[in-house]
């Protein structure tokens, strides 16, 4: 039987729905329609945002609206990109939209803190997978020299590998017609555009 202090820590982790396996990789798992919150926390590698903070952002973005356009009508989450961008700005970070017409070889990954992707995902009811798809936010982040897929729908973080494997993974994800990607960067990186390798530097 574990000591009372260790048991308390274990129970706290269970209540917060995250795990720290795979060499101390923070991985918050899916609840309700909160994938945007999970993606934010997973890319930041700590539990920064909650449903309450996301709802507050929604209210600030549309204070006069009876039905807030930035989240689910039912109040279960399903936050849009504006909430993600505002949340990152509150942490002195920026979200840069990636133009899919570019190749990921133009990406300066050393300047990017992490990636938040919006991809089609199957809808499940319990163990039954329905023939329907909806949009889903997921995070990718480097931890201790390796890149991880931190999709909140995964049981555990999945190691992607190094930079070459990361580019292959991102290319595969972006090959889906409706997939989009945000680069999470420092504000100065957004301003100077150093997240992008210019064609001149590649020559």
Z-matrix of the N, CA and C atoms (Angstrom, degrees):
N
C 1 1.475
C 2 1.527 1 109.08
N 3 1.344 2 119.14 1 127.58
C 4 1.464 3 120.79 2 -179.19
C 5 1.519 4 111.62 3 -67.90
N 6 1.341 5 116.14 4 157.86
C 7 1.461 6 119.86 5 178.16
C 8 1.515 7 109.78 6 -63.93
N 9 1.323 8 117.15 7 161.76
C 10 1.465 9 121.25 8 -177.33
C 11 1.512 10 112.05 9 -62.34
N 12 1.348 11 117.11 10 -36.65
C 13 1.470 12 119.43 11 -179.57
C 14 1.527 13 111.12 12 -68.75
N 15 1.346 14 117.38 13 -43.02
C 16 1.451 15 120.44 14 178.12
C 17 1.523 16 111.35 15 -65.74
N 18 1.320 17 115.94 16 -37.91
C 19 1.460 18 120.01 17 178.71
C 20 1.529 19 110.67 18 -64.83
N 21 1.326 20 116.59 19 -37.97
C 22 1.469 21 120.71 20 178.85
C 23 1.520 22 110.69 21 -64.23
N 24 1.345 23 116.67 22 -41.30
C 25 1.459 24 120.53 23 179.03
C 26 1.525 25 109.85 24 -65.06
N 27 1.346 26 115.99 25 -42.61
C 28 1.467 27 120.22 26 179.67
C 29 1.518 28 110.67 27 -60.43
N 30 1.327 29 117.18 28 -46.20
C 31 1.459 30 121.10 29 -178.61
C 32 1.521 31 111.38 30 -66.07
N 33 1.336 32 117.02 31 -35.73
C 34 1.468 33 120.30 32 178.23
C 35 1.521 34 110.26 33 -63.54
N 36 1.338 35 116.46 34 -41.49
C 37 1.469 36 120.11 35 178.23
C 38 1.523 37 110.87 36 -63.61
N 39 1.323 38 117.04 37 -39.57
C 40 1.457 39 120.25 38 179.28
C 41 1.522 40 110.77 39 -64.05
N 42 1.326 41 116.23 40 -41.52
C 43 1.459 42 120.31 41 -178.98
C 44 1.516 43 111.99 42 -66.53
N 45 1.323 44 117.14 43 -32.02
C 46 1.459 45 120.99 44 -178.41
C 47 1.525 46 112.43 45 -86.62
N 48 1.344 47 116.70 46 -2.27
C 49 1.464 48 121.15 47 176.94
C 50 1.520 49 113.18 48 56.41
N 51 1.319 50 117.64 49 44.33
C 52 1.453 51 118.51 50 172.12
C 53 1.520 52 109.70 51 -137.05
N 54 1.298 53 115.25 52 161.23
C 55 1.454 54 120.18 53 178.46
C 56 1.520 55 108.80 54 -129.12
N 57 1.335 56 115.68 55 156.86
C 58 1.462 57 121.21 56 179.84
C 59 1.526 58 109.98 57 -125.88
N 60 1.339 59 115.90 58 38.86
C 61 1.452 60 118.83 59 178.08
C 62 1.518 61 109.50 60 -86.04
N 63 1.342 62 115.73 61 -164.45
C 64 1.470 63 121.39 62 -178.51
C 65 1.529 64 111.39 63 51.98
N 66 1.346 65 116.31 64 48.77
C 67 1.456 66 119.00 65 177.13
C 68 1.513 67 113.43 66 70.59
N 69 1.342 68 115.86 67 44.57
C 70 1.468 69 121.60 68 176.72
C 71 1.526 70 112.62 69 65.51
N 72 1.305 71 117.76 70 42.25
C 73 1.458 72 122.31 71 173.87
C 74 1.523 73 108.43 72 -93.69
N 75 1.327 74 116.32 73 121.71
C 76 1.467 75 120.65 74 178.90
C 77 1.528 76 108.82 75 -72.23
N 78 1.330 77 116.16 76 131.26
C 79 1.472 78 120.35 77 -177.28
C 80 1.523 79 109.18 78 -145.42
N 81 1.324 80 115.27 79 102.51
C 82 1.462 81 120.77 80 178.42
C 83 1.524 82 108.27 81 -87.46
N 84 1.339 83 116.28 82 133.67
C 85 1.460 84 120.94 83 -173.46
C 86 1.522 85 112.03 84 -100.19
N 87 1.320 86 114.35 85 162.01
C 88 1.460 87 122.66 86 -169.85
C 89 1.522 88 113.68 87 -65.97
N 90 1.337 89 115.57 88 132.46
C 91 1.466 90 123.38 89 169.65
C 92 1.522 91 107.74 90 -136.24
N 93 1.324 92 116.72 91 139.99
C 94 1.459 93 122.53 92 177.48
C 95 1.539 94 109.72 93 47.58
N 96 1.346 95 116.15 94 -132.03
C 97 1.472 96 121.22 95 176.01
C 98 1.527 97 109.55 96 -113.31
N 99 1.330 98 115.63 97 44.56
C 100 1.468 99 121.12 98 -172.31
C 101 1.526 100 112.70 99 -99.80
N 102 1.344 101 117.57 100 28.30
C 103 1.459 102 119.00 101 -176.47
C 104 1.524 103 112.69 102 -61.86
N 105 1.327 104 118.78 103 -30.55
C 106 1.470 105 120.71 104 178.19
C 107 1.525 106 110.65 105 -64.55
N 108 1.331 107 116.57 106 -42.01
C 109 1.471 108 121.10 107 178.34
C 110 1.524 109 109.65 108 -65.84
N 111 1.334 110 116.43 109 -44.99
C 112 1.460 111 119.96 110 179.60
C 113 1.525 112 110.64 111 -61.65
N 114 1.335 113 117.26 112 -41.33
C 115 1.464 114 120.53 113 179.58
C 116 1.527 115 110.65 114 -63.01
N 117 1.324 116 116.89 115 -42.24
C 118 1.469 117 120.70 116 177.70
C 119 1.521 118 111.21 117 -61.09
N 120 1.319 119 116.82 118 -50.47
C 121 1.463 120 120.52 119 -178.46
C 122 1.522 121 111.69 120 -64.97
N 123 1.330 122 116.54 121 -39.47
C 124 1.463 123 119.73 122 179.90
C 125 1.523 124 111.87 123 -67.46
N 126 1.327 125 117.54 124 -38.03
C 127 1.463 126 119.12 125 179.84
C 128 1.532 127 110.64 126 -72.63
N 129 1.338 128 117.34 127 -28.28
C 130 1.465 129 121.25 128 177.20
C 131 1.526 130 112.01 129 -86.74
N 132 1.343 131 116.50 130 -11.41
C 133 1.457 132 123.58 131 -179.95
C 134 1.526 133 113.53 132 60.49
N 135 1.326 134 115.56 133 35.39
C 136 1.465 135 121.68 134 171.54
C 137 1.522 136 108.97 135 -165.95
N 138 1.332 137 115.73 136 158.28
C 139 1.462 138 120.27 137 -178.90
C 140 1.524 139 109.09 138 -83.14
N 141 1.329 140 115.58 139 91.08
C 142 1.462 141 122.30 140 -178.17
C 143 1.524 142 110.98 141 -97.11
N 144 1.332 143 116.25 142 -45.02
C 145 1.465 144 121.03 143 -172.29
C 146 1.528 145 111.43 144 -108.76
N 147 1.320 146 115.06 145 148.08
C 148 1.453 147 122.77 146 178.84
C 149 1.528 148 108.45 147 -128.45
N 150 1.304 149 116.20 148 174.22
C 151 1.462 150 120.42 149 175.69
C 152 1.528 151 110.25 150 -58.82
N 153 1.320 152 116.73 151 -37.82
C 154 1.468 153 120.83 152 -179.22
C 155 1.526 154 111.63 153 -65.17
N 156 1.335 155 117.26 154 -43.80
C 157 1.468 156 118.98 155 179.49
C 158 1.527 157 110.81 156 -67.95
N 159 1.335 158 117.24 157 -36.69
C 160 1.466 159 120.27 158 177.62
C 161 1.523 160 110.86 159 -66.27
N 162 1.330 161 117.18 160 -39.81
C 163 1.467 162 120.25 161 178.06
C 164 1.529 163 110.81 162 -65.22
N 165 1.332 164 117.01 163 -36.67
C 166 1.470 165 120.58 164 176.88
C 167 1.531 166 110.54 165 -63.47
N 168 1.332 167 116.33 166 -40.52
C 169 1.464 168 119.96 167 177.47
C 170 1.523 169 110.20 168 -62.56
N 171 1.335 170 116.77 169 -42.38
C 172 1.471 171 120.72 170 178.40
C 173 1.525 172 110.98 171 -57.74
N 174 1.327 173 116.13 172 -42.78
C 175 1.468 174 120.33 173 -179.22
C 176 1.522 175 111.08 174 -66.23
N 177 1.328 176 117.31 175 -37.27
C 178 1.469 177 120.39 176 178.21
C 179 1.521 178 111.23 177 -69.05
N 180 1.327 179 116.57 178 -34.42
C 181 1.461 180 120.60 179 -179.16
C 182 1.525 181 112.48 180 -72.86
N 183 1.337 182 116.20 181 -31.42
C 184 1.475 183 119.99 182 -178.29
C 185 1.527 184 109.47 183 -141.00
N 186 1.337 185 116.86 184 69.33
C 187 1.468 186 120.43 185 -173.63
C 188 1.522 187 114.57 186 -67.63
N 189 1.315 188 118.15 187 -23.32
C 190 1.467 189 121.00 188 -175.53
C 191 1.526 190 113.58 189 -96.74
N 192 1.323 191 117.25 190 -2.38
C 193 1.470 192 120.17 191 -173.93
C 194 1.519 193 112.22 192 -86.41
N 195 1.306 194 116.13 193 132.40
C 196 1.466 195 121.06 194 174.27
C 197 1.530 196 110.13 195 -68.67
N 198 1.330 197 115.85 196 -43.53
C 199 1.464 198 121.48 197 175.81
C 200 1.526 199 107.11 198 -111.92
N 201 1.331 200 116.04 199 113.75
C 202 1.461 201 119.79 200 -174.09
C 203 1.533 202 110.81 201 -71.03
N 204 1.337 203 117.22 202 125.94
C 205 1.471 204 120.35 203 -176.74
C 206 1.525 205 114.28 204 -78.03
N 207 1.336 206 117.83 205 -5.20
C 208 1.461 207 120.86 206 -174.05
C 209 1.519 208 113.70 207 -100.34
N 210 1.341 209 117.50 208 5.83
C 211 1.464 210 120.69 209 179.83
C 212 1.527 211 109.50 210 -153.58
N 213 1.323 212 115.33 211 174.07
C 214 1.452 213 121.59 212 179.52
C 215 1.527 214 111.51 213 -62.52
N 216 1.314 215 116.09 214 141.31
C 217 1.467 216 121.04 215 176.33
C 218 1.522 217 110.44 216 -60.32
N 219 1.321 218 116.32 217 -32.31
C 220 1.472 219 121.60 218 -178.22
C 221 1.531 220 112.89 219 -78.81
N 222 1.341 221 116.68 220 -7.68
C 223 1.462 222 119.87 221 178.11
C 224 1.516 223 114.00 222 77.16
N 225 1.341 224 116.92 223 20.29
C 226 1.465 225 120.47 224 -178.07
C 227 1.527 226 112.58 225 -97.80
N 228 1.316 227 117.15 226 4.35
C 229 1.463 228 120.37 227 179.07
C 230 1.511 229 111.77 228 122.02
N 231 1.337 230 115.79 229 -123.83
C 232 1.469 231 122.23 230 -178.79
C 233 1.535 232 110.78 231 55.16
N 234 1.327 233 115.95 232 48.84
C 235 1.471 234 122.12 233 -176.98
C 236 1.522 235 110.70 234 -73.65
N 237 1.335 236 116.14 235 147.05
C 238 1.455 237 120.01 236 -177.50
C 239 1.530 238 111.73 237 -93.40
N 240 1.333 239 115.64 238 -178.18
C 241 1.455 240 121.64 239 -174.29
C 242 1.527 241 112.05 240 -64.05
N 243 1.327 242 117.74 241 -29.13
C 244 1.467 243 120.15 242 179.78
C 245 1.525 244 111.85 243 -63.06
N 246 1.322 245 116.46 244 -35.25
C 247 1.465 246 120.77 245 178.25
C 248 1.529 247 109.65 246 -68.60
N 249 1.317 248 116.61 247 -42.45
C 250 1.469 249 120.45 248 178.54
C 251 1.522 250 110.58 249 -61.65
N 252 1.316 251 117.45 250 -44.66
C 253 1.463 252 121.23 251 -178.62
C 254 1.525 253 111.28 252 -64.82
N 255 1.345 254 116.56 253 -42.56
C 256 1.466 255 120.56 254 179.22
C 257 1.521 256 110.81 255 -66.58
N 258 1.331 257 117.04 256 -38.31
C 259 1.462 258 120.78 257 178.89
C 260 1.522 259 110.81 258 -63.10
N 261 1.317 260 117.41 259 -43.75
C 262 1.463 261 120.90 260 179.22
C 263 1.527 262 111.30 261 -66.73
N 264 1.326 263 116.97 262 -37.73
C 265 1.470 264 120.27 263 177.43
C 266 1.525 265 111.30 264 -61.04
N 267 1.325 266 116.87 265 -33.51
C 268 1.468 267 120.44 266 178.75
C 269 1.524 268 112.11 267 -67.86
N 270 1.331 269 116.37 268 -14.99
C 271 1.469 270 121.95 269 177.91
C 272 1.531 271 111.08 270 -106.50
N 273 1.335 272 116.94 271 17.38
C 274 1.471 273 122.67 272 -179.30
C 275 1.531 274 111.58 273 62.65
N 276 1.341 275 115.84 274 31.48
C 277 1.455 276 121.82 275 177.07
C 278 1.528 277 109.25 276 -118.61
N 279 1.308 278 116.10 277 171.75
C 280 1.466 279 120.83 278 178.98
C 281 1.522 280 109.47 279 -135.34
N 282 1.327 281 115.19 280 153.49
C 283 1.459 282 121.99 281 174.68
C 284 1.523 283 107.92 282 -111.66
N 285 1.314 284 116.87 283 119.09
C 286 1.464 285 122.46 284 -179.76
C 287 1.524 286 108.33 285 -104.83
N 288 1.328 287 116.22 286 122.30
C 289 1.458 288 120.22 287 177.98
C 290 1.517 289 110.01 288 -72.67
N 291 1.341 290 115.95 289 131.06
C 292 1.457 291 121.02 290 -179.18
C 293 1.529 292 109.75 291 -90.74
N 294 1.317 293 116.01 292 124.62
C 295 1.453 294 122.23 293 177.83
C 296 1.531 295 108.37 294 -77.87
N 297 1.326 296 117.19 295 114.19
C 298 1.464 297 122.25 296 -175.04
C 299 1.522 298 113.34 297 -66.85
N 300 1.303 299 117.61 298 -11.09
C 301 1.460 300 119.75 299 176.21
C 302 1.530 301 110.94 300 -72.25
N 303 1.337 302 116.56 301 -17.33
C 304 1.459 303 120.99 302 175.97
C 305 1.529 304 109.74 303 -84.82
N 306 1.310 305 116.33 304 154.34
C 307 1.451 306 121.25 305 171.02
C 308 1.529 307 108.72 306 -84.76
N 309 1.328 308 116.91 307 148.33
C 310 1.468 309 119.93 308 179.47
C 311 1.528 310 111.21 309 -68.93
N 312 1.332 311 117.40 310 -9.42
C 313 1.462 312 119.51 311 174.63
C 314 1.527 313 110.66 312 -67.65
N 315 1.332 314 117.73 313 -18.42
C 316 1.466 315 121.86 314 177.04
C 317 1.525 316 112.64 315 -82.66
N 318 1.319 317 116.34 316 -0.59
C 319 1.460 318 121.28 317 -176.11
C 320 1.522 319 110.91 318 -86.97
N 321 1.332 320 116.61 319 126.13
C 322 1.466 321 121.12 320 175.66
C 323 1.527 322 107.82 321 -90.04
N 324 1.324 323 116.44 322 88.90
C 325 1.470 324 120.53 323 -170.59
C 326 1.523 325 112.51 324 -65.20
N 327 1.326 326 117.77 325 -25.01
C 328 1.464 327 119.97 326 -179.66
C 329 1.523 328 112.18 327 -66.76
N 330 1.339 329 117.09 328 -18.57
C 331 1.462 330 121.79 329 179.98
C 332 1.523 331 112.23 330 -94.39
N 333 1.336 332 116.87 331 -1.62
C 334 1.462 333 120.97 332 -174.39
C 335 1.519 334 110.19 333 -107.95
N 336 1.335 335 115.87 334 125.75
C 337 1.466 336 120.67 335 178.17
C 338 1.523 337 110.85 336 -69.02
N 339 1.320 338 115.92 337 -41.13
C 340 1.463 339 120.44 338 -179.06
C 341 1.517 340 110.03 339 -172.91
N 342 1.318 341 114.91 340 -179.40
C 343 1.460 342 121.70 341 -175.98
C 344 1.526 343 109.26 342 -129.69
N 345 1.324 344 116.18 343 138.34
C 346 1.459 345 121.39 344 172.48
C 347 1.515 346 106.98 345 -120.82
N 348 1.323 347 115.72 346 118.64
C 349 1.461 348 121.16 347 -177.82
C 350 1.516 349 110.62 348 -108.38
N 351 1.317 350 115.07 349 148.01
C 352 1.461 351 121.69 350 173.74
C 353 1.522 352 106.53 351 -116.00
N 354 1.326 353 115.83 352 113.32
C 355 1.464 354 120.85 353 -171.79
C 356 1.522 355 110.38 354 -131.90
N 357 1.333 356 117.86 355 158.26
C 358 1.461 357 119.53 356 174.23
C 359 1.522 358 110.22 357 -70.75
N 360 1.320 359 116.31 358 141.01
C 361 1.463 360 121.03 359 -177.47
C 362 1.519 361 109.44 360 -140.45
N 363 1.327 362 116.44 361 142.24
C 364 1.458 363 120.59 362 -179.88
C 365 1.521 364 111.10 363 -69.34
N 366 1.322 365 116.56 364 146.48
C 367 1.456 366 122.92 365 175.97
C 368 1.523 367 108.68 366 -93.01
N 369 1.324 368 115.88 367 132.73
C 370 1.460 369 120.56 368 179.82
C 371 1.521 370 110.47 369 -123.82
N 372 1.327 371 114.64 370 145.18
C 373 1.463 372 122.29 371 171.37
C 374 1.520 373 106.71 372 -117.41
N 375 1.347 374 115.06 373 98.14
C 376 1.456 375 118.61 374 -173.87
C 377 1.517 376 109.58 375 67.52
N 378 1.344 377 116.33 376 -123.22
C 379 1.461 378 120.22 377 -179.54
C 380 1.533 379 111.66 378 -93.48
N 381 1.340 380 116.10 379 -0.50
C 382 1.458 381 120.71 380 -177.80
C 383 1.529 382 109.71 381 -94.35
N 384 1.343 383 116.19 382 123.64
C 385 1.457 384 121.90 383 177.76
C 386 1.524 385 109.10 384 -95.12
N 387 1.323 386 116.95 385 122.60
C 388 1.462 387 121.74 386 -178.33
C 389 1.528 388 110.59 387 -86.88
N 390 1.332 389 117.20 388 152.36
C 391 1.477 390 120.54 389 179.31
C 392 1.523 391 112.08 390 -78.57
N 393 1.305 392 116.29 391 44.18
C 394 1.463 393 122.66 392 -179.02
C 395 1.522 394 108.70 393 -128.95
N 396 1.323 395 115.25 394 151.93
C 397 1.467 396 119.72 395 177.47
C 398 1.519 397 110.04 396 -129.71
N 399 1.314 398 115.84 397 147.38
C 400 1.454 399 121.37 398 173.82
C 401 1.511 400 108.37 399 -138.59
N 402 1.326 401 116.60 400 169.83
C 403 1.464 402 121.10 401 -176.83
C 404 1.519 403 110.33 402 -77.33
N 405 1.336 404 115.62 403 142.58
C 406 1.462 405 121.78 404 -175.42
C 407 1.522 406 109.96 405 -141.46
N 408 1.347 407 116.29 406 134.99
C 409 1.459 408 122.13 407 177.33
C 410 1.528 409 109.88 408 -91.66
N 411 1.335 410 116.84 409 137.15
C 412 1.464 411 120.59 410 174.23
C 413 1.523 412 109.32 411 -143.14
N 414 1.323 413 115.44 412 157.61
C 415 1.465 414 121.22 413 -176.58
C 416 1.522 415 111.37 414 -115.00
N 417 1.332 416 115.02 415 148.62
C 418 1.459 417 123.55 416 171.81
C 419 1.514 418 107.31 417 -129.80
N 420 1.330 419 116.50 418 135.48
C 421 1.468 420 119.33 419 -174.55
C 422 1.528 421 109.17 420 -152.51
N 423 1.322 422 115.10 421 147.55
C 424 1.463 423 120.01 422 173.24
C 425 1.522 424 109.41 423 -85.70
N 426 1.324 425 115.63 424 131.75
C 427 1.465 426 122.18 425 176.02
C 428 1.523 427 107.65 426 -135.73
N 429 1.320 428 116.25 427 125.08
C 430 1.469 429 123.17 428 -179.61
C 431 1.534 430 112.14 429 48.13
N 432 1.319 431 116.06 430 45.95
C 433 1.456 432 121.27 431 172.48
C 434 1.510 433 116.39 432 85.84
N 435 1.326 434 118.62 433 -3.27
C 436 1.463 435 121.95 434 179.11
C 437 1.525 436 109.62 435 -124.63
N 438 1.334 437 115.77 436 146.68
C 439 1.456 438 120.49 437 177.22
C 440 1.530 439 109.30 438 -90.99
N 441 1.346 440 114.90 439 140.95
C 442 1.463 441 120.79 440 -177.53
C 443 1.524 442 110.88 441 -125.95
N 444 1.321 443 114.67 442 140.96
C 445 1.457 444 121.60 443 167.83
C 446 1.524 445 106.06 444 -83.61
N 447 1.341 446 116.30 445 114.83
C 448 1.459 447 121.97 446 -175.30
C 449 1.522 448 111.67 447 -109.33
N 450 1.327 449 115.65 448 32.35
C 451 1.462 450 121.79 449 176.86
C 452 1.533 451 109.00 450 -53.09
N 453 1.321 452 116.32 451 126.09
C 454 1.469 453 120.71 452 -177.35
C 455 1.524 454 112.65 453 -65.77
N 456 1.332 455 117.68 454 -16.45
C 457 1.468 456 120.58 455 178.37
C 458 1.527 457 112.42 456 -82.45
N 459 1.325 458 117.07 457 -10.59
C 460 1.460 459 120.77 458 177.52
C 461 1.530 460 110.24 459 -79.53
N 462 1.333 461 116.14 460 148.88
C 463 1.465 462 120.09 461 177.55
C 464 1.519 463 110.98 462 -68.18
N 465 1.330 464 116.26 463 -34.79
C 466 1.461 465 122.81 464 -179.23
C 467 1.527 466 109.39 465 -144.51
N 468 1.341 467 117.77 466 160.04
C 469 1.462 468 119.53 467 174.29
C 470 1.522 469 110.05 468 -59.40
N 471 1.319 470 117.01 469 143.77
C 472 1.462 471 121.69 470 178.83
C 473 1.518 472 108.60 471 -113.07
N 474 1.317 473 116.64 472 121.11
C 475 1.461 474 121.10 473 -179.57
C 476 1.524 475 109.83 474 -71.53
N 477 1.328 476 116.04 475 125.24
C 478 1.464 477 122.14 476 178.17
C 479 1.523 478 109.77 477 -87.05
N 480 1.330 479 115.96 478 -42.18
C 481 1.461 480 121.15 479 179.96
C 482 1.515 481 111.33 480 126.04
N 483 1.304 482 116.25 481 -146.66
C 484 1.460 483 121.45 482 -178.40
C 485 1.514 484 112.43 483 -89.72
N 486 1.343 485 115.15 484 -160.35
C 487 1.467 486 120.29 485 -174.06
C 488 1.521 487 112.88 486 -64.84
N 489 1.320 488 117.25 487 -40.00
C 490 1.467 489 120.18 488 -179.74
C 491 1.526 490 110.78 489 -64.53
N 492 1.328 491 116.18 490 -42.87
C 493 1.458 492 120.77 491 179.14
C 494 1.525 493 110.99 492 -67.55
N 495 1.330 494 116.03 493 -35.11
C 496 1.463 495 120.21 494 176.90
C 497 1.529 496 110.52 495 -61.36
N 498 1.325 497 117.17 496 -47.76
C 499 1.469 498 120.53 497 -178.97
C 500 1.527 499 110.56 498 -61.41
N 501 1.330 500 116.66 499 -39.13
C 502 1.465 501 120.11 500 178.85
C 503 1.528 502 110.50 501 -65.89
N 504 1.337 503 116.42 502 -40.97
C 505 1.469 504 121.04 503 179.12
C 506 1.523 505 110.66 504 -63.86
N 507 1.326 506 117.11 505 -46.78
C 508 1.463 507 120.74 506 -178.90
C 509 1.526 508 110.85 507 -64.48
N 510 1.331 509 116.88 508 -40.36
C 511 1.468 510 120.38 509 177.94
C 512 1.517 511 111.00 510 -60.62
N 513 1.333 512 116.20 511 -41.98
C 514 1.464 513 120.60 512 180.00
C 515 1.522 514 110.59 513 -64.54
N 516 1.328 515 116.68 514 -44.98
C 517 1.460 516 120.24 515 179.91
C 518 1.526 517 111.19 516 -62.90
N 519 1.328 518 116.74 517 -43.45
C 520 1.458 519 121.10 518 -176.49
C 521 1.521 520 112.99 519 -74.94
N 522 1.325 521 116.84 520 -12.07
C 523 1.467 522 119.71 521 177.68
C 524 1.526 523 111.44 522 -71.29
N 525 1.340 524 116.97 523 -16.52
C 526 1.456 525 120.72 524 175.34
C 527 1.528 526 108.54 525 -71.89
N 528 1.290 527 116.74 526 135.59
C 529 1.468 528 121.86 527 -169.30
C 530 1.521 529 113.31 528 -55.63
N 531 1.342 530 117.44 529 -42.23
C 532 1.464 531 119.56 530 -174.48
C 533 1.525 532 113.20 531 -96.95
N 534 1.326 533 118.03 532 3.77
C 535 1.464 534 120.66 533 -177.46
C 536 1.527 535 111.22 534 -72.31
N 537 1.324 536 116.02 535 143.86
C 538 1.465 537 122.67 536 177.12
C 539 1.524 538 108.66 537 -135.47
N 540 1.342 539 116.60 538 161.36
C 541 1.462 540 120.08 539 -179.63
C 542 1.518 541 111.28 540 -139.46
N 543 1.319 542 115.04 541 138.73
C 544 1.458 543 123.11 542 172.54
C 545 1.525 544 108.63 543 -113.17
N 546 1.323 545 116.26 544 135.73
C 547 1.462 546 121.69 545 173.12
C 548 1.516 547 108.13 546 -94.27
N 549 1.308 548 117.41 547 126.64
C 550 1.463 549 121.34 548 177.03
C 551 1.524 550 107.18 549 -94.19
N 552 1.327 551 115.85 550 115.07
C 553 1.464 552 121.43 551 -173.67
C 554 1.525 553 110.96 552 -136.13
N 555 1.321 554 115.81 553 164.61
C 556 1.456 555 120.87 554 170.78
C 557 1.529 556 108.92 555 -67.31
N 558 1.323 557 117.16 556 153.19
C 559 1.463 558 120.10 557 -176.81
C 560 1.522 559 112.46 558 -60.25
N 561 1.344 560 117.03 559 -37.74
C 562 1.457 561 119.19 560 -179.06
C 563 1.529 562 111.18 561 -67.65
N 564 1.328 563 116.97 562 -29.65
C 565 1.467 564 120.88 563 176.80
C 566 1.530 565 109.97 564 -69.33
N 567 1.338 566 116.08 565 -40.02
C 568 1.466 567 119.72 566 175.55
C 569 1.522 568 110.18 567 -61.15
N 570 1.331 569 116.34 568 -43.87
C 571 1.455 570 120.84 569 -175.38
C 572 1.527 571 112.64 570 -68.05
N 573 1.336 572 116.84 571 -40.50
C 574 1.475 573 117.78 572 -176.86
C 575 1.536 574 112.99 573 -91.10
N 576 1.333 575 116.78 574 -4.86
C 577 1.457 576 120.10 575 176.24
C 578 1.514 577 115.02 576 69.51
N 579 1.343 578 116.99 577 19.09
C 580 1.472 579 119.42 578 -175.81
C 581 1.520 580 113.87 579 -75.24
N 582 1.334 581 117.63 580 -1.42
C 583 1.467 582 121.06 581 174.17
C 584 1.528 583 111.59 582 -73.58
N 585 1.325 584 115.84 583 -11.47
C 586 1.463 585 121.12 584 -177.80
C 587 1.525 586 109.89 585 -113.26
N 588 1.336 587 115.93 586 129.85
C 589 1.463 588 121.11 587 175.15
C 590 1.523 589 107.62 588 -84.88
N 591 1.310 590 116.28 589 120.41
C 592 1.462 591 119.34 590 -178.78
C 593 1.528 592 109.83 591 -73.45
N 594 1.312 593 115.58 592 155.49
C 595 1.460 594 120.96 593 179.23
C 596 1.537 595 111.71 594 -61.00
N 597 1.337 596 116.30 595 -30.37
C 598 1.466 597 119.97 596 179.33
C 599 1.510 598 111.96 597 -65.28
N 600 1.380 599 116.23 598 -38.00
C 601 1.448 600 120.19 599 -178.76
C 602 1.518 601 111.53 600 -73.85
N 603 1.327 602 117.16 601 -23.88
C 604 1.457 603 121.11 602 -179.00
C 605 1.524 604 112.07 603 -77.61
N 606 1.323 605 116.64 604 -19.28
C 607 1.474 606 119.81 605 -176.71
C 608 1.527 607 110.91 606 -77.48
